[in-house]
Structures are given as C-alpha cells and as structure tokens.
C-alpha cells in the first residue's frame, strides 16, 4: 500500500513541476498568447488562474498523500529510539563476554 502512495506522490510531483515550469514568473508563459488568442477565449477562465489553482491543488494533494501514507506504514517495522539504543549496546559487546571468568 505504501508503494501505491509513493507512486501517486511521484506522479503528483511531476505534474506540479510541469505546471510550475509552464508558468512565467512575469505573467507571460501560457497566459500570454496561445496560438494568437488572448487570455480569455470564448468565456473560458484565464490560463494563469487555472495554472495557479492547479499549483495549489497539486501541492495540497502531495501534502495530504504524505500525511495519509504514514497511516499505512507497518508499526512492527518501526524502531523507537530506545530500541535502537538497546540494539547498539547489544552489538557492541565483546565476543568473549559470554565466556566464564577463570576461577581464582
């Protein structure tokens, strides 16, 4: 399930990147003249408004997918800081510590 969220996040990020790259920071870009038509053609919304809304929508989609994907991470695979400290201490013991001490 996590892989599905990763794929969806990657697709949304690519689309968001495309939308951002299509925009011109000075208001040109696709908002300028597309094939000789002005910004408003037959009552359709301006291209800049659509691109701006698309930017916000895909940014929100990525954020929501990231938050929701954390609910599907299996809990048994997560290691808490205390557990990782215990594992580090166990592996750092010398190999001969299990042997018995010689009798005095």
C-alpha positions as CSV (number, residue, x, y, z in Angstrom):
1,X,0.0,0.0,0.0
2,X,2.9,2.3,0.8
3,X,4.2,1.7,-2.8
4,X,0.9,3.0,-4.2
5,X,1.2,6.2,-2.2
6,X,4.8,6.7,-3.3
7,X,3.8,6.3,-6.9
8,X,0.9,8.7,-6.5
9,X,3.2,11.3,-4.8
10,X,5.8,11.0,-7.6
11,X,3.1,11.5,-10.3
12,X,1.7,14.5,-8.5
13,X,5.2,15.9,-8.0
14,X,5.9,15.5,-11.8
15,X,2.6,17.2,-12.7
16,X,3.2,20.0,-10.2
17,X,6.7,20.5,-11.6
18,X,5.3,20.7,-15.1
19,X,2.7,23.3,-14.1
20,X,5.3,25.4,-12.3
21,X,7.6,25.3,-15.3
22,X,4.9,26.3,-17.7
23,X,4.2,29.4,-15.8
24,X,6.2,32.5,-16.5
25,X,7.1,34.5,-13.3
26,X,6.4,37.8,-15.1
27,X,2.9,36.7,-16.1
28,X,3.7,35.6,-19.6
29,X,4.0,31.8,-20.1
30,X,0.9,30.3,-21.4
31,X,-1.0,33.2,-20.0
32,X,0.4,35.3,-22.9
33,X,-0.8,34.5,-26.3
34,X,-1.5,30.9,-27.1
35,X,-1.6,30.4,-30.9
36,X,-2.6,34.1,-31.3
37,X,-5.6,34.1,-28.9
38,X,-5.9,36.4,-25.9
39,X,-6.0,35.2,-22.3
40,X,-9.8,34.9,-22.4
41,X,-11.2,32.9,-25.2
42,X,-15.0,32.3,-25.5
43,X,-15.6,32.9,-21.8
44,X,-13.1,30.4,-20.6
45,X,-11.1,31.3,-17.5
46,X,-7.7,32.8,-17.9
47,X,-4.9,30.4,-18.2
48,X,-3.0,32.0,-15.3
49,X,-5.9,31.3,-12.9
50,X,-6.1,27.7,-14.0
51,X,-2.3,27.2,-13.6
52,X,-2.3,28.9,-10.2
53,X,-5.2,26.8,-8.9
54,X,-3.5,23.7,-10.3
55,X,-0.3,24.6,-8.5
56,X,-2.2,24.9,-5.2
57,X,-4.3,21.7,-5.8
58,X,-1.3,19.5,-6.6
59,X,0.7,20.9,-3.7
60,X,-2.2,20.1,-1.4
61,X,-2.5,16.6,-2.9
62,X,1.1,15.9,-2.3
63,X,0.8,17.1,1.3
64,X,-2.3,15.0,2.0
65,X,-0.8,11.9,0.4
66,X,2.3,12.3,2.5
67,X,0.3,12.6,5.7
68,X,-2.1,9.7,4.8
69,X,0.7,7.4,3.8
70,X,2.1,7.4,7.3
71,X,-1.0,5.6,8.5
72,X,-0.2,2.6,6.3
73,X,3.4,2.1,7.4
74,X,3.6,-1.2,9.4
75,X,4.2,-0.5,13.0
76,X,6.3,-3.6,13.7
77,X,9.0,-2.4,11.2
78,X,9.4,0.9,13.1
79,X,12.2,1.1,15.7
80,X,11.9,3.5,18.5
81,X,15.0,5.4,19.7
82,X,15.1,3.3,22.9
83,X,15.1,0.0,20.9
84,X,17.8,1.3,18.6
85,X,20.0,2.2,21.6
86,X,19.5,-1.3,23.0
87,X,20.4,-2.9,19.7
88,X,23.5,-0.8,19.5
89,X,24.6,-1.8,23.1
90,X,24.0,-5.5,22.3
91,X,26.1,-5.5,19.2
92,X,28.9,-3.5,20.8
93,X,29.7,-6.1,23.5
94,X,32.9,-8.0,23.0
95,X,32.6,-11.6,21.7
96,X,34.3,-13.2,24.7
97,X,32.0,-11.6,27.3
98,X,29.8,-14.7,27.3
99,X,32.7,-16.9,28.4
100,X,33.1,-17.8,32.1
101,X,35.7,-16.0,34.1
102,X,38.6,-18.2,35.2
103,X,38.5,-19.3,38.9
104,X,40.8,-17.6,41.3
